[in-house]
């Protein structure tokens, strides 16, 4: 199944959190923070949203930084995705 987001929405897939710290300590599942870096899977066309013209600056494959609790989480074909507005993306990670 494929997803095609509408308007200024973006579909992202979270990047797995590090399992070890820089000093080599292995983290348990409960000690890991929710990842904030994600990869863009699909991008809406943009257009007029709430009376303002929105140009999409993100593209598929971009790595982005999001706030911890942004968007709506959905599970499709056993894979978890998050759908959010482009304005909820904090930065593009290069």
ZAKOLDO-6136 format. One record per residue (C-alpha): residue number from 1; x, y, z. Coordinates in Angstrom, 3 decimals. Each point is the difference from the previous one (the first is absolute). Last residue first. Example, Ala and Ser with C-alpha at 12.3 -4.5 7.8 and 13.67 -1.06 7.14 Angstrom:
# ZAKOLDO-6136
[2, [13.670, -1.060, 7.140]]
[1, [-1.370, -3.440, 0.660]]
***
This chain:
# ZAKOLDO-6136
[94, [22.582, 17.155, 6.382]]
[93, [-2.915, 0.007, 2.451]]
[92, [-3.002, 2.051, -1.161]]
[91, [-1.526, 1.997, 2.847]]
[90, [-2.958, 0.455, 2.366]]
[89, [-2.706, -1.857, -1.920]]
[88, [-3.429, 0.893, 1.405]]
[87, [-0.465, 2.640, -2.757]]
[86, [0.073, -2.792, -2.609]]
[85, [-3.120, -1.408, 1.608]]
[84, [0.110, -3.457, 1.525]]
[83, [-0.571, -3.663, -0.810]]
[82, [2.078, -2.501, 1.966]]
[81, [0.754, -3.494, -1.266]]
[80, [0.193, -3.413, 1.654]]
[79, [0.481, -3.049, -2.233]]
[78, [-2.117, -3.171, 0.407]]
[77, [-1.790, 0.422, -3.345]]
[76, [-1.092, 3.482, 1.070]]
[75, [0.295, 1.286, 3.570]]
[74, [-0.927, 3.625, 0.687]]
[73, [1.445, 2.630, 2.353]]
[72, [-1.457, 3.491, -0.128]]
[71, [2.289, 2.988, 0.112]]
[70, [2.373, 1.582, 2.482]]
[69, [0.784, -1.478, 3.426]]
[68, [3.782, 0.127, 0.143]]
[67, [0.543, 3.019, -2.268]]
[66, [1.325, -0.795, -3.447]]
[65, [3.459, -0.092, -1.595]]
[64, [0.101, -0.963, -3.655]]
[63, [1.906, -2.340, -2.302]]
[62, [-1.045, 0.676, -3.603]]
[61, [-0.717, -3.094, -2.130]]
[60, [-3.239, 1.284, -1.541]]
[59, [0.042, 3.786, -0.278]]
[58, [-0.555, 2.871, 2.405]]
[57, [-0.422, 3.646, -0.983]]
[56, [-3.665, -0.266, -0.937]]
[55, [-1.411, 3.393, -0.953]]
[54, [-3.010, 1.098, 2.048]]
[53, [-2.265, 2.849, -1.206]]
[52, [-2.035, 1.358, 2.919]]
[51, [-3.777, -0.068, 0.481]]
[50, [0.060, -2.789, 2.595]]
[49, [1.998, -2.169, -2.419]]
[48, [0.283, 0.967, -3.671]]
[47, [2.286, -2.324, -1.937]]
[46, [2.460, -2.626, 1.202]]
[45, [0.255, -3.148, -2.123]]
[44, [0.376, -2.457, 2.900]]
[43, [3.307, -1.701, 0.795]]
[42, [0.781, -3.691, 0.468]]
[41, [2.648, -2.092, 1.823]]
[40, [1.955, 2.748, 1.810]]
[39, [2.599, -1.549, 2.312]]
[38, [-0.130, 0.637, 3.731]]
[37, [2.147, 1.406, 2.794]]
[36, [-1.683, 0.635, 3.355]]
[35, [0.379, -3.485, 1.391]]
[34, [-1.992, -0.815, 3.149]]
[33, [2.588, -0.237, 2.734]]
[32, [1.562, -3.350, 0.794]]
[31, [0.111, -1.127, 3.626]]
[30, [-3.152, -2.134, -0.252]]
[29, [1.371, -2.086, -2.862]]
[28, [3.269, -0.698, 1.828]]
[27, [3.110, 2.004, -0.823]]
[26, [3.415, -1.554, -0.607]]
[25, [2.863, 2.109, 1.427]]
[24, [2.803, 0.438, -2.540]]
[23, [1.272, 3.482, 0.948]]
[22, [-1.795, 1.531, -2.988]]
[21, [-3.242, -1.543, 1.250]]
[20, [-1.379, -3.265, -1.337]]
[19, [-3.358, -0.904, -1.561]]
[18, [-0.245, 3.173, -2.055]]
[17, [-3.557, 0.876, -0.886]]
[16, [-1.571, -1.372, -3.196]]
[15, [-0.929, 2.622, -2.599]]
[14, [-3.707, 0.874, 0.062]]
[13, [-1.970, -0.276, -3.213]]
[12, [-1.553, 3.181, -1.338]]
[11, [-3.137, 0.951, -1.926]]
[10, [-0.321, 3.733, -0.739]]
[9, [-3.146, 2.148, -0.116]]
[8, [-0.204, 3.413, -1.674]]
[7, [-3.021, -0.836, -2.192]]
[6, [-0.764, -3.740, -0.070]]
[5, [2.269, -2.957, 0.690]]
[4, [0.200, -2.833, -2.548]]
[3, [0.482, -3.319, 1.728]]
[2, [0.857, -3.271, -1.710]]
[1, [-1.249, -3.490, 0.790]]
***
